[in-house]
Amino acid sequence: MPSSNTRPALLLINLGTPESTSVADVRRYLREFLSDPRVVEMPRPLWSLILNGVILPFRPKKSAAAYEKIWNHERGESPLKTITRAQAEKLQARLGDGVRVDWAMRYGRPAIGARIRALMEEGFARIVLFPLYPQYAASTTGTVMDAVADTLKAMRHQPALRIVPPYYNHPAHIEALTRTLRGQMEALPWTPDKILASYHGLPKAMVDKGDPYQAHCLETSRLLREAMGMGEEELITTFQSRLGRAEWLRPYTAETIERLAGEGVKNLLVITPAFAADCLETLEEIALAAGGTFRAAGGKNFAVAPCLNDSDAGMEMLEQIARQELAGWL
């Protein structure tokens, strides 16, 4: 192994993506993702029967078709991978040569363990892990820590690690969301009647067991409303991506969109503050599917504010948080 590098490294980590839109690749990705006991908290023998007997034989085809609608065909990869790479490259330019910036995915490639080992082989013995999940959930940030721990178990020479905490209420995050939302509103040729802050959902049972995710989401919305000078009826918090029959966090995004259209709301704008980069859940589930639901129920104008992605506002946020967590190592 090379001698220890005096520079630290910073590893951006996002959820993950299939390698292609083929049913086989989507099935491989879903198997890894849905096999994580933190993602689905169910007795393993029962869940194994459901996963292998009901979900994996059928869902990959449907998911592959959804990925095909939003795929970056020019680069042959998902938008999530394109954007995460761009975030790492732009953050590297902002931080300069004093730090090595890399990126990884929790599921799929490049894997967290592979990138940690690669950084160690390059001589970086001090690594800051930056999970790109603003709000903490055991099924997101928690499982990143599981993957890191599994990697460390197999390493004789382990790096010194720092972990960026959830940044749901960080002033830089709220500022970036506010700039993005205001910019989207100014760019629209119509004025929104309502704004939805749609967060990825979570089974209610997980929150009942102590997961802070819902509280983090509600605080993000509160701070965003405060910054925008809006009330609860102007900027409404909802939760999307429900899976299965169990109760998830309410109100559900799809039901709320349909209800608002039925109540006469004609102009609706959605922002997705739980996602650091546009992905299947924002580009297909919200922009395409939810937009179709809104119009079919009587709505007229529908738009989705982009995620922070590698925008100037998003990169300024990432840089500020990264420098804060790198303090003393740079």
NORVEN-V946139 format. One record per residue. N is the residue number from 1. PHI is phi in degrees with one decimal (* if undefined). Layout:
N,PHI / N,PHI
This chain:
1,* / 2,-61.3 / 3,-63.4 / 4,-59.9 / 5,-84.0 / 6,-74.3 / 7,-79.2 / 8,-85.5 / 9,-118.8 / 10,-128.3 / 11,-114.9 / 12,-74.9 / 13,-131.3 / 14,-119.6 / 15,-66.2 / 16,140.3 / 17,-163.2 / 18,-64.2 / 19,-79.0 / 20,-157.0 / 21,-92.3 / 22,-67.1 / 23,-59.9 / 24,-63.8 / 25,-68.9 / 26,-66.6 / 27,-63.3 / 28,-62.2 / 29,-66.4 / 30,-63.9 / 31,-62.2 / 32,-64.1 / 33,-64.6 / 34,-79.3 / 35,-84.3 / 36,-70.4 / 37,-64.8 / 38,-81.2 / 39,-77.3 / 40,-123.2 / 41,-93.0 / 42,-146.6 / 43,-49.4 / 44,-57.4 / 45,-60.7 / 46,-66.5 / 47,-66.6 / 48,-61.0 / 49,-65.0 / 50,-67.3 / 51,-61.9 / 52,-83.7 / 53,-99.1 / 54,-119.9 / 55,-80.9 / 56,-65.9 / 57,-70.9 / 58,-124.3 / 59,-63.8 / 60,-55.6 / 61,-65.1 / 62,-65.1 / 63,-66.3 / 64,-60.8 / 65,-64.8 / 66,-66.8 / 67,-61.7 / 68,-59.5 / 69,-68.8 / 70,-119.6 / 71,-64.1 / 72,-85.6 / 73,-69.7 / 74,-62.2 / 75,-102.0 / 76,67.5 / 77,-157.4 / 78,-75.6 / 79,-56.9 / 80,-59.4 / 81,-70.1 / 82,-58.8 / 83,-70.7 / 84,-62.7 / 85,-61.6 / 86,-63.7 / 87,-60.7 / 88,-64.6 / 89,-65.4 / 90,-72.2 / 91,-68.4 / 92,-59.7 / 93,-64.5 / 94,-73.3 / 95,-83.5 / 96,79.7 / 97,-72.7 / 98,-72.4 / 99,-144.3 / 100,-100.1 / 101,-102.5 / 102,-136.2 / 103,-146.5 / 104,-153.4 / 105,-121.0 / 106,-68.2 / 107,-123.3 / 108,85.2 / 109,-123.8 / 110,-74.0 / 111,-75.4 / 112,-57.7 / 113,-60.4 / 114,-63.3 / 115,-74.3 / 116,-62.7 / 117,-63.7 / 118,-64.8 / 119,-64.2 / 120,-64.5 / 121,-65.1 / 122,-80.7 / 123,100.5 / 124,-87.8 / 125,-97.8 / 126,-126.7 / 127,-130.6 / 128,-98.9 / 129,-93.4 / 130,-123.1 / 131,-66.7 / 132,-87.0 / 133,-121.2 / 134,-58.6 / 135,-101.7 / 136,-78.1 / 137,-142.0 / 138,-61.5 / 139,-82.3 / 140,-122.2 / 141,-60.0 / 142,-60.2 / 143,-75.3 / 144,-62.5 / 145,-63.9 / 146,-61.5 / 147,-64.6 / 148,-64.9 / 149,-61.8 / 150,-62.1 / 151,-66.9 / 152,-64.3 / 153,-57.0 / 154,-94.6 / 155,-105.4 / 156,-70.6 / 157,-102.5 / 158,-96.0 / 159,-79.2 / 160,-79.7 / 161,-121.9 / 162,-125.4 / 163,-124.2 / 164,-67.3 / 165,-73.3 / 166,-53.7 / 167,-118.3 / 168,-57.2 / 169,-115.4 / 170,-68.0 / 171,-53.4 / 172,-67.9 / 173,-69.4 / 174,-63.7 / 175,-62.8 / 176,-65.7 / 177,-62.9 / 178,-63.8 / 179,-62.0 / 180,-66.0 / 181,-65.8 / 182,-63.3 / 183,-63.1 / 184,-66.3 / 185,-63.2 / 186,-69.3 / 187,-81.6 / 188,-75.2 / 189,-81.8 / 190,-138.7 / 191,-102.9 / 192,-62.9 / 193,-78.1 / 194,-141.8 / 195,-125.0 / 196,-103.8 / 197,-99.3 / 198,-98.5 / 199,-107.2 / 200,-60.6 / 201,-77.8 / 202,-152.8 / 203,-56.5 / 204,-58.9 / 205,-60.7 / 206,-66.4 / 207,-68.9 / 208,-60.1 / 209,-83.8 / 210,120.5 / 211,-66.8 / 212,-83.8 / 213,-55.5 / 214,-59.8 / 215,-61.9 / 216,-64.2 / 217,-63.4 / 218,-62.8 / 219,-71.7 / 220,-58.4 / 221,-62.6 / 222,-60.9 / 223,-68.4 / 224,-67.8 / 225,-59.9 / 226,-60.7 / 227,-67.7 / 228,-88.1 / 229,69.2 / 230,-116.3 / 231,-99.3 / 232,-64.5 / 233,-83.1 / 234,-89.7 / 235,-122.1 / 236,-103.8 / 237,-89.0 / 238,-138.4 / 239,-131.6 / 240,-113.6 / 241,65.6 / 242,-67.1 / 243,-133.5 / 244,86.3 / 245,-96.0 / 246,-67.7 / 247,-74.2 / 248,-110.2 / 249,-60.4 / 250,-113.3 / 251,-77.1 / 252,-76.5 / 253,-60.3 / 254,-60.5 / 255,-65.7 / 256,-66.1 / 257,-61.5 / 258,-65.4 / 259,-64.3 / 260,-61.1 / 261,-62.4 / 262,-65.9 / 263,-87.5 / 264,104.2 / 265,-69.2 / 266,-104.2 / 267,-124.6 / 268,-129.0 / 269,-118.8 / 270,-118.0 / 271,-124.9 / 272,-120.5 / 273,-73.6 / 274,-90.3 / 275,-110.0 / 276,-81.0 / 277,-147.7 / 278,-63.7 / 279,-154.8 / 280,-55.3 / 281,-68.6 / 282,-96.0 / 283,-81.0 / 284,-101.3 / 285,-65.7 / 286,-94.2 / 287,-59.6 / 288,-93.0 / 289,-67.6 / 290,-66.3 / 291,-61.6 / 292,-65.5 / 293,-61.0 / 294,-62.4 / 295,-68.6 / 296,-65.4 / 297,-87.9 / 298,115.9 / 299,-74.2 / 300,-117.2 / 301,-105.0 / 302,-138.2 / 303,-147.2 / 304,-123.0 / 305,-67.8 / 306,-63.7 / 307,-63.0 / 308,-63.2 / 309,48.4 / 310,-107.7 / 311,-66.2 / 312,-58.7 / 313,-63.6 / 314,-65.8 / 315,-72.3 / 316,-62.6 / 317,-63.7 / 318,-59.3 / 319,-64.4 / 320,-63.2 / 321,-67.2 / 322,-62.4 / 323,-63.3 / 324,-62.4 / 325,-80.4 / 326,-87.0 / 327,-52.7 / 328,92.0 / 329,-102.3 / 330,-81.7
